[in-house]
Amino acid sequence: MSKKLCEAGLSGESDEQIATKIFSLISFLEGNGLSRKFGIESPSEITDEFAITSEDLNEEGMNVIRKSYEKWSSADTGSGDVRLLELTLKRVRNSPK
């Protein structure tokens, strides 16, 4: 896939695995109210030009990404596994404001 995706910590995986992993991330973010709606319905719609920026995320979404993206993106837990992100979100939501 693109150099941009490899720079995002997703190198060493097939294009299909990368697209599936990014789609899982999008679904997690949207489903938990952490981002805007991207309008992506399947991993096959993920192109080399696709990017998630800080402007796409709300404050809670940024906290989750800051705390767990690097570890999640490099984890060898299967391309659709978002358990680490879910755990981080739970911690963010349960932390005192």
HELIX and SHEET records of a PDB file:
HELIX    1   1 LYS A    3  LEU A    5  1                                   3    
HELIX    2   2 CYS A    6  LEU A   10  3                                   5    
HELIX    3   3 ASP A   15  GLY A   31  1                                  17    
HELIX    4   4 PRO A   43  GLU A   45  5                                   3    
HELIX    5   5 SER A   54  ASP A   56  5                                   3    
HELIX    6   6 GLU A   59  SER A   74  1                                  16    
HELIX    7   7 ARG A   83  ASN A   94  1                                  12    
END                                                                             
